[in-house]
């Protein structure tokens, strides 16, 4: 049973088609003579127009038709691809997105403005005028020029799948598209229409025979059926050579009462065979692609992830119950369920993984637009695009990366004149890279611009009261000040940046993802900001500890080592909260005091050393219970201001354990260390 909404499916596919069109246009900006990209963009526009018309998105279809017409002329060599033309279609691509999302909205003014811009670009390229929307919406009748060079005759027989209309296919629309290709003679075949009692009005029982005279290539005829090609039957035969031969033979010898019969020309048979062969290849490729991939709504994956999480919790409870029983058979079954649930969990985690290429590809357009807006020459380099991250993480990383890229371009990169004066290449470079380290993914935004002026950051921070005048800060602490709310060293506010909002958004988003930010910068040479993000936000490996009477989970990826805090060391460190770890002082936090448990400390307390990058802190706990498969549950809105915890989980005995926010605790520990050092 197919419960998918055809309109929703179309909108998803159209959005993907728009992304492909955008990518093709951006590639064209680098090489305007790239014939493969010109053809790809034209096919994309043609597909979008045809599918939009088929599903009732008339404004989108009519508007896209203009862009398709412009690119058709480029494809045929009647007009060159120019920067202005590609830029105009890029601008129009954004409007197509709006027409797709709000098909019934009032887009007339914007459509007219963009089409005027497109017309100017076409005129500048020496092209013919773009046809009006009224002309585009209706069938176009080309004059019959059968004798013109390149004109061919095609015999087309086709039938659509019975449920084609249910899935949104309009046969009349397909026939109209065929008429647009040239002189057309259409015959509806009615042989398969059932008796009235057996007739299902929702199904198609007709087939068609079409004779088409056109100068269009075979691919354009096949493109008319691009969305139903896999399910329909179609026979397309080039009959031009046969007709020519009949005409040549019949003219001198035909007499009244005689009938000329000619054997089909070998050339025609070869052409027909070639046609069948060329037609089969794309269909086979499509079928193979469909067999390799299945489109599944993200909501269903989320629901399945929730079920797997519940299964992991139930399995944990079962393991805990059976561990105290002597029934070996029951324990064996429990261990088997544990193995299966573990494999199911791993499989489910893989299903949610997406390559960061889907994230990085969004920034090509952003960089292109910002380069035009700022007048800077910018090269975007991406690496590690095959690195995979949980879908939720990908979705939530988009906004922070947009702010960082905009900041790099607006504040970091100099204009071409200043770069040349500084001995740099005129073209600035922004580099996006991704790689996996353990259970984390590191995404880095690097530029070769002017870098961060530390003196300016300090002066601004002191002026804003963020730090005391002359306050001692580590280099990382100083650089992290750029993420403070409202902090900006920009001399003026532009429409790109300067209000001190974007970097604050970056910090808060990364913190909610349980990630961390590292900043490196060399004045005059550029900056590098690394975002360290967990691979997934659904299930993690955790270390279960007890503090007082409560249980807590520490993400295992952040744990470096565990130590015993003896009574002597505990007493010796009172008032300082430092332990010596291989000749390095590491600050530690007594969680029992932080959480105000009101309980006495255990005789042999433990210190769990956790880290985020180069910063470390010890957490003093009463007992280390062991590792725990942690299904993360979100905190309620009432706990939004509780910064020490990033979530909660359900234990095997049904109790709830809070998950410690490692980044916040490390920051608190480092702040404590700074205060102690300042106090001497």
N, C-alpha and C positions, 0 to 999 in steps of 0.2 A: 504493500500500500504506500502510495507516494503522498506524504503530507506536506511536501515543500511548496511554498507559495511561489508560483512562476514569476510574479513580479519581483519578489525578494531575490530570487535566483538571478533574474536579469540584472537587477541593480548591483548585485555583487560582481557579476561578470563584467558589467559595464564599467564599474569602478576599476577593476583590474585592467580592462582595455584602455581606460584613460591613463593609468600608470604606464602602460607599455607605450602609448602614444607620446607621453611626456618624456619617457626615457629615450625614445627614438629622436624626438626633436632636440633634446639636449645633446645627443651624440652628433646630430647634424650641425649644431653650432660649432663643433670642432672641425668637421669636414663636410662642407656644403655639397661636395660632389659625390658623396657616398650613395651610390645607386641603391644598394641593398636597404639602407635606412629610409631612403625616399619611398621605396616600394612598401616597406614595412609600415611607415606612417600612413601611407595612402590606404593600405589594407585595413589598418586599424580604424581610420576615419570611416571607411566604407562599411565596415562591420558595425560600428557604433550607430551609424545612420540607419542601416537596415534593421538592426535589432530594435533600435529605439522606435522606429515606425511600426514595427511588428507588435510591440507591446504597448502602443498608445502614447508614447512619449513624443508627441508631435513637434513640440517646440524644440526639443533636443535634436530630433531628426532633421528639421528644417534648417536649424542653425549649423549643424555639423555638415550639412550638404554644401554650404559655401566653402568651408575649409577643404572638404574633399575635392570640390571643383578646382580650387586653387592648386592643390597638390597633384591633381590629375594632369594639369598642364605641365607641371614640373616633371612628372613621371614620363610624359610623352615627349619631353624635350622641347616643348613649345615656349617654355619660360624657364629661366634659371632659378635655382634655389638661392635666395639672398638672406642675409642676416635679418633684414626687415620683415621678410615674409615668414621666416621661421619664428621670429619674435612675436609677430602678430598672431600666428596660430598657437603659440605657447600661451599668450594672453587669453586667446579664445578657449583653450583647453580648460583653464580654470573656470570659465563661464559655463562650459559644458557640464562640469561637476555640479554647479549650482542648478542647472536645468535638470540634471538627473535627480538631485536631492529634493527639489521643490518644483515638480513638473507643472503645477498649477499656479505658480507664483507670477508676479508681474516682472518680467525680465525684458520688457520691450526696449526701454531706454538703454540699458546696458548692451543688449544685442545690437541695437542700431549703432552705438558708439564703436563697438568692437568690429562690426562689419565695415564701418567706414575706415577704420584703421587697416583692416585686411584689404580693402579696395585700394587704399593708397599704396600698400606694399605690393599688391599685384600690378598696379599701374607703374610703380617704380621698377618692377622686374620686367616690364614690357609685355605683360600678359593681357588677355582679353578680359572684359568686365565680368565680374562674378554675377551669376544669375540671381534674380530676385527671389525672395522667399516664396512668392506666389507661384513663380515658375517652378521652383524646386518641389513644392508640395504636390503639384499636379503632374500627370504623365507628360513626358516630353516626346513630341513626334518629330523625328528627324526626316528630312526630305529623302525620298527614295532615290538613291544614287547607286543603283545596282552595278552600273558600269564603272563606278569609281574604283580607283586602285585600292587593293586591300580588302574589298568587300567579299564576304564569303556567305555561303548558305549552310544553315545547320538544321538538322532534323532532330528534334528533342522530344523524347517520350518519357513521361515521368508520372509517378503516383506517390502520394504522401502517406505517411503512417495514419492509420484510422483515427488515432487520438491526437492528431496534430493540432486541431482547433482547441481542444481542451488545454493543450500546453501553450497556447498563445499564438500559434501560427495562423496567419490569414492567407489562404490561397490566392485571393484576389490581389493582395499586396505583392505576392510573388509574380503574378502575371503582369501587374503594372510595371514591375521592375524589368521584366523581359521586354515589354513594349518600349521602355526607355532605351534599350540597347539597339533597336533598329526596327525595320519593317517586319511586322509579326503577324502570322496567321495562326490562330489558336482554335483547336477543336477539342471539345470536352467529350471524353469517352464515357458512355453511360452503361456499358455492358454489365458492370458489377453492382449496379444498384439493386438491392434486394426488394422483395415484395413489401408492401406497406406495413404488414403486420410484423415483419422482421426488421424494419428500418429503425435505426437508432439515429435520431436527428443530430446527435452530438458528434457523430463519426463521419469521416469522409469516405464516400464510396465512388467518387469520380477519379478518373485519370485523364491526362491531357496529352495531346500531340500538337507540337508547335513547330512551325516552319519559320525560321528566323533568318533574315538577311541583315548582316551587320558587319561593320569593320572592327568590332571589338574582338579581343582575343578570347580564346576558349576559357581562360581562367576567369574572365569577368562573368561569363554565363554561369559557370559553376559557383561563383561567389554569391549569386542570387540565392542559392540553396544552402549556404554555408552552415546555417543553424539546424537544418534537418537532414543534412547529407548522410549522417550515420544511419538513419532509420528509413530513408526513402529508397525507392528504386528509380534509377535514371539511366536512360540510354541516349547518349549525345553523339550524333554522327555528322561528320563534315561531308556534305553532299555536293560541294562546289565542283570538284573535278568531273563527277558524273554528269552533272547538268551541262557543263561546258562541252563535254564530248557529244552528248545528245544533240546539243544545239548545232555543233559543227557538222555532224553526220546528217541530221535531219534536213538541214536547210537545202543542200543541193539534190538529195535523192528522193525525198519523200514525195509520194504521189497520192492522189485521192484514192481511198480504199485500201491503202497499204499501211501496215503498222511496223514501224521500225523498232526492233528489239536489240538491244545491245547488252553485251556482257559487262557487268560492273568493272570498271577499270581497276587494274591491279593497284594503281596508286591510291584509288579510293579505299580499297580494302586495307592497304598498309596504313593509310591515314586513320581509318577507323580503328584498326588494331592499336595504332599508336595512341589514339585518343583514349581507348579503353584502358591501356596500360598506364598512361599518365593520370587518368582519373582514379585508378585504383590505388596509386601510391599514397596520395594524401589521405584517402579514407583509411587505408591500413595504418598510417602513422597516427591518425586521430584515434582509431580504435585501440591502438597499442597504448597511447597516452592515457586514454580513459581507463584501460585495464590496470595501468600502473598507479593511478591516483583516484582517490575517492574524496569528494568534497563533503565535509561534515561540519555542521554549525558549531561554533565555538561554545555555545551554551550547552550543547550535549556533552562536549568534552568536560566542561566544568561540572556538570551533574555527575558524570562518571567518576571524576576525580573525588567528588564528595563521597560517593559510594565506596570507592577504594579506601578513602580515609576512615570511614566507619568500619570497614572490614579489618583494617590494620588495628584499630582500637579494640574490636571484638576479639581478634586473634590474640592481642596482648593480654586481655582478661582471661581468655581460655588457657594461655600458657601459664599465667600466674596461678590459676586454680588447679591445673593438673600437676604443677611442679611439686605440690605437697601431697599428692596421691601416690599410692603404691601400684596402681593399675598400669602395668606396662603397656597394655594394648591401647588404653586411652591416651597415654603420653605419646605413643607412636603416632596416633592419628593427629594429635595436637601439633607434633613436630612437622608432619606432612602438610597440615594446613598452614603452618608458619612459612614453610618453604614456598608453597603455592602463592600465598598472599604477598610474599616478598617479590616473587617473580612478576606477579600482576602489577604490583606497585611500580617496579622498575619499568615495565612495559608502558604503563600509563604515563610515567614521567617522560618517557621518550616521545610519546604521542603529543605532548604539550610543547615540546621543544621546537623552536623556529630559528632559522639562521638569522643573524643580525643583518644580513643583506637586505631583508625587508625593511629594516629600520634605516640603514645607511642610504638606501636608494632615495629616501625622501629628501635628503639634503642636497642632492644635485640641483634640484629646482631652486631651493632656498639660496644656495651659493650663487647660482646664475642670476637670480633676481637682485640679490644684494650687490653683486658686482656691477650690475647696470645702475643701481640706485646710488652707490657710493663712488662710482667712477674708478674703482680699483680693478687691477688685473689679478684674478684669483684662480688658483689651481686647487681643485679638491682631489685628494688622494685617499683611497680607502683600502684597508688591508684586513685580513682575517674575517672576511664576510661570511665564511662558512661556519664560524663559531656559533653554537646554538645556545639559546637561552629560553627559559620558560616564557610562554606567550604573555602571561600577565606582566612579567618584567619588561618585555618588549613594548607593550602598550604604554606602560607608565614611564618609560625612559624617553619617549619622544619629546615631551615638553622640556625637560632639563637639557637635552642635547641641543634643541633649537636655541635656547638661551645662550648656551656656551658657544655655539657656532656664531651666532649673531654678535656676541661679545668679542670673539676672536677677530671677526672681520671689522667691526666698527672701532673697537679700542686697540686691538692688537696690531693688525696689519697697517702699515703706512701706505700713503698714496705712492704711485710709481716714481714721482720726482724725488720724494724723500728717501725711498728705498735705493734709488740709484746714487743719490748723494751719500748714503750710508755704506756704499759698496756692495749692495745686495742686488739680486735680479729684480727687474721691474715687476715681475709677477710674484705676488705673495702666495704662500702655500699654507693650506689648512689640511691637516692629516687626521683621518678617523681610523683608529685601529681597534681590533678586539682580539683577545686571546683568553684561554681558560687556564686558571691555575688552581688546582684542587677543586674545591666546591664553589669557587668564585669565578666570575668573568670580569675581566678588567677591560673597560672601554676608555680609550685615551683620545683626547682632543688636543692636538699639538699645532702650533703655528710658528712661523719664523718671523714674527713681527717685532715690535719694540720691547716686549717683555713688561714685567710689572715693576714700576718705580717704587721701591720699598720706602724711601724717604717720604714720598707723597702719601703712601698708604698710612704710615705712622702719623704724619701730620694731620691727615683727615680723621683718623681714629681718635687722636687726642682732642681735636676740635669738636668731635661729636660726643666726647665723653665715654667712648668705648674702652679706653685705657687711660691710665694716669700718665701725665707727662714724664718721660724718662723711664717708664716701666720696662723691666727686663722681660723680653719675650724671645722664645726660640724663633728660628726662621720660619718654621712651619706654622707656628701660632700667628706670626705676623701676616703670613700669606693667607691664612684662613679667615682673617678679618674681612676679606672681600666678600665673604658669604653672609655678613651681618645684614639684617634687614635695614633697608634705606641707605646702605653704604655704597658710595660711588666716588671715584676720583675724576669722573668726566667733567670737563670744564663747562660743557653745555649739554642740555637734554635734547636728544634727537628723537625722531620717530622710531629709531632702532633700539636705543639704550640710553642709559644715563640717569635713570630714576632710582637705581639701586634695588630694583624689585626682582629682576631675573635671577641673580645669583642666590638670592634668598629662596626662591622657588626651587632652584637646583638642590640646595642643601636639604630643604625639608622633604623633597621627594626622595632623595637618596636615603635619608634617614628612615623614612617609612618603608623603604625597601630593605632595611637592615644592611645598608651598604655604607661605604666610607669614601671620602674624597681626599686625594693627595694632590698637592700643587707643587710644581717646580717652575722656576722662572729665572731667566738670566737677562738682565737688563740690556736691551739693545739686540738680543738674539732670539727672543721668543719665549713662549710659555707652554707648559704641558700640564693638563689637568686629567688625572686618572680617576675614573669612577669604578670602585670595586663593589660588584653586585653579586649576591648569591644566585646560584644557578636556578633555583626554584623557590617559590614562596609557599608551596603546598605541604610538602613533607620533608623534614630534615633529620639528620642524625644528631641527637642531643646527648648531653651528659646530665643525668639526673642527680641532683644533690639535695641534701636536707639542711635547712637552716631553721633552728628552733623546732617548731612542730609542723612546719610547712615544707613542701617539696617544690623545687624549682628546676627548670631546664636551662642549661647553657649550650648554645649551638656548638657542636663538636668542632666545626671548622675553625672556631676562634680559640680553641683550647690548645695551649702550647705544652704545658706539663702540669703535674700535680705534686705538691710537696706537703710535708707534715709540719705544722706549726706547733713546736713544743711549748710547754708552759713557760720555760725560761725565755725563749725568744719572744713569746707573747708579752711577758712582763717587761722585757728589755725594750721592746718596740713601742710601749705605751707612750702616747704623746707624739710619736713620730710616724708610725705606720709605714715603715720601710722594712724590707727584708733584703739581705745581701744574696744575690744570685749570680754566682760565677763572676765575682768582682764588680757586679753592677747592682746599684740600688734600684729596687722595683717597689713603687708604692703599692699598698694594698688597702682594700676596703673591707671592713668587718660588716658583712651583710646582716648579721644579727642585730647590730646597732642601727644600720641603715633602715632595716624593716621594723625596728622596735618590737622585737618578738617578746621581750620581757622574760626570756629564759636564760639560764646559766649556760656558759660555754661548755662544750664537751672537753674532756681531759686532753684528747688528742685531736685538735682541730686540723683541718686541711686547708691548704692554699691552692686554688685553681688559678694558674697564670693564663690570662687571655690576652690577645693582642689584636690590633687593627693596624696592619702595615708595620711601621717601625715603633709604634707606641704600645707599651705593655702595662698591665696592671694585674695585681693579685686579688682574688676574691676569697675571703675567709669564710668557709662553710663548716658545719658541724659534722657532716658525713657525705662521702661520695657513694651513691647507691650503684651507679653503673650507666652503661649506654642505654639509650631509649629512642625507638623510632617515634618521632614527634610529628603528629598531625596538627598543623598550626590552625588555630581558631582565632578569628579576629576579636579584639577587645570591643566592648560596647562603647557607645558614644559617651557614656558617663565617665569612662576611663581615658578619654582623649588626652587629658593633661597629666596622666601618670607616665612619666618619662623613663622610669627604670625598667619597664616591661614592654615587649614588642608584640605579645600575643599570649595565648593560653593553649593548653592541650589537656586531653583527658587521659588519665592513667589507667592501667589495667584493672585497678580495684574500683574504678568509677570516680575517683577523686580528681580534682582539677589541679594542675600545676601551671604556674606562670612561667613564661619564657623571658629570660633576662635580655634586655637591650644592651648588647655588648658595646656598641659605639658610644652610647651615652655613659656607661659605666667607665669605659676607658677615658673618656673626656673628663669625667668627674675625678678619676684618679690622677690624671695629669694635672688638672687644676689644683688638686690637693698638694701635689709635689711642688708645683710652682710657688704656692703660698708658703710651704715649709722652707723652701730654699730662700725665698725673699726674707723670711723671718730669721734666717741664719740657723 
